[in-house]
Amino acid sequence: MEFETIPTIPTADELLERALKRAAAAKKEKRNKVRANEEFVRSVSKSLYDKLDDTVHRFPTFENLPVFYRDMTNILFSIDKLRKSLGALTWAANRIRDVGNEYAWKIRSDPDDASNLRKAATGRMASIMHQVEDDLLLLNNARDVLRKLPDIRDEFTVVVAGYPNVGKSSFIRLVSSATPQVAGYAFTTKQVVVGHRDVGRERMQIVDTPGILDRPAEERNYIEHQALAAITNVADIILFIIDASEACGYPVERQLALLEEVRRVVGDVPVEVVVSKSDLAGMEGYMNMSTTTGEGIDEVVALLLRYMEASPRFPPAYIQEENQ
């Protein structure tokens, strides 16, 4: 996954400490004091430049990211802010390289003032590093969060959607390899969770989204926007779950209103509706299931398999192995 290869990004002070230690070691190797001071400046400059430049290049090009990851990055951190911070690091790297070259030349030209010039160069480079301290912190925070995004692959994908606490996580835990946290309160699912179900020689990818609420987009929180990003970008089919018992805390009318909004958002992506908690209450005209009793679970899985078999992205042969 694109963000997993980004190493931890140290703070400005940590980078300076490492660079100074390396430079001090290099300085000791030079017997000539002038050359030692020059080597110190060049070593600090190179160490800082290399780390900043490497950090910038370790981040993926946002335009080349799959749509899901690009949207998630924008939702969580704002791509524009990340670009600005990466640009700030590029600026800092280039300035530090220029300062290093400038003062190394000055030391060679004015050997009598080599010690003072070394200190001045170090001070200027430290000042530049501290100017991008906030950028380093932002990028490291982004790295820590983005590398934990689920690995959404190019596989037949079922996105499970619906109001909070309607039974999405319980269903996915039964039919896939995912182990989402399940509890009796809203917004248990705090991020997108991905599970897989082996289907012959292939796999079905099942995405558990956070509960999304039937309210204007500008009022939704970042968790709800994650769900919408998953729905709109990775789904081959939407499995929309309704709790007819209303034990989830939301009336059926509001759940149906959200269903209509999801249908508008996903366009041509098929949406299948399943009523959960049928041991408490069912609804005519829909498939009914219960993760408590197991009623209807096999029928829902069979429905998903039929969609997978009909998908133009995959050959039909693999389904036969699942059905045997």
Sequence and secondary structure as in RCSB ss.txt:
>XXXX:A:sequence
MEFETIPTIPTADELLERALKRAAAAKKEKRNKVRANEEFVRSVSKSLYDKLDDTVHRFPTFENLPVFYRDMTNI
LFSIDKLRKSLGALTWAANRIRDVGNEYAWKIRSDPDDASNLRKAATGRMASIMHQVEDDLLLLNNARDVLRKLP
DIRDEFTVVVAGYPNVGKSSFIRLVSSATPQVAGYAFTTKQVVVGHRDVGRERMQIVDTPGILDRPAEERNYIEH
QALAAITNVADIILFIIDASEACGYPVERQLALLEEVRRVVGDVPVEVVVSKSDLAGMEGYMNMSTTTGEGIDEV
VALLLRYMEASPRFPPAYIQEENQ
>XXXX:A:secstr
 TTTT      HHHHHHHHHHHHHHHHHT SSHHHHHHHHHHHHHHHHHHHHHHHHHHS  GGGS HHHHHHHHH
HH HHHHHHHHHHHHHHHHHHHHHHHHHHHHHHH GGGHHHHHHHHHHHHHHHHHHTHHHHHHHHHHHHHHTTS 
   SSEEEEEE STTSSHHHHHHHHSS      SSTT   S EEEEEEETTEEEEEEE     SS GGG  HHHH
HHHHHHHHH SEEEEEEETT TTSS HHHHHHHHHHHHHHHTTS EEEEEE TTT   TTSEE  TTT TTHHHH
HHHHHHHHHH TTS THHHHHHH 
